């Protein structure tokens, strides 16, 4: 696992997932984007990160609550997918739950014992505990150091546990990363979105961490098993 010192000392154009030297990809939204040739992650260098206060203020602008029908429906669809793909799940960690843990409420209605963690709002995490399922919805794109986060996440999984990730995948054109498609992509316009994934990125994650992809909708949701 990379130490905090290693992370702080890495070069700004090194991939924050696999730490490979990466190539300038394009500019937009008053910031630069780099593309990793190893894991295919697109990322924003640390020079463009918001402060913790700015991030928190941005998150609080979202109407992510139980009254938001579209928000609840997104989670219900994810839970249905988990039920269909993951067996023997009792304990769950909602990683990156936000200021109102709506997913926890819904998971518990479905009979899952659920803990929560969020760096900004619920920062307490028992590192000695293991979970049958860790689910992270619309949080991976906010990770400053996704390699460090994945080290921690995989260590918290039970021996046959599942990691379910919801984040928008960027698109390819003719099996090649497209500058044109990325330039017009709405998802990168949020200044708190600083890392972007593709199917190739999750293939790298699976191989590097000894996981198996058991579900992938090739759009915004993937489930891996330890």
Secondary structure as GFF3:
##gff-version 3
##sequence-region A 1 226
A	DSSP	alpha_helix	4	9	.	.	.	ID=ss1
A	DSSP	beta_strand	23	28	.	.	.	ID=ss2
A	DSSP	beta_strand	31	35	.	.	.	ID=ss3
A	DSSP	beta_strand	42	43	.	.	.	ID=ss4
A	DSSP	three_ten_helix	46	48	.	.	.	ID=ss5
A	DSSP	alpha_helix	52	60	.	.	.	ID=ss6
A	DSSP	alpha_helix	69	85	.	.	.	ID=ss7
A	DSSP	beta_strand	91	95	.	.	.	ID=ss8
A	DSSP	alpha_helix	102	109	.	.	.	ID=ss9
A	DSSP	beta_strand	113	117	.	.	.	ID=ss10
A	DSSP	beta_strand	131	137	.	.	.	ID=ss11
A	DSSP	three_ten_helix	140	142	.	.	.	ID=ss12
A	DSSP	alpha_helix	146	155	.	.	.	ID=ss13
A	DSSP	beta_strand	157	166	.	.	.	ID=ss14
A	DSSP	beta_strand	172	173	.	.	.	ID=ss15
A	DSSP	beta_strand	176	177	.	.	.	ID=ss16
A	DSSP	alpha_helix	179	183	.	.	.	ID=ss17
A	DSSP	three_ten_helix	186	189	.	.	.	ID=ss18
A	DSSP	beta_strand	195	196	.	.	.	ID=ss19
A	DSSP	alpha_helix	199	209	.	.	.	ID=ss20
A	DSSP	beta_strand	212	216	.	.	.	ID=ss21
A	DSSP	beta_strand	221	225	.	.	.	ID=ss22
###
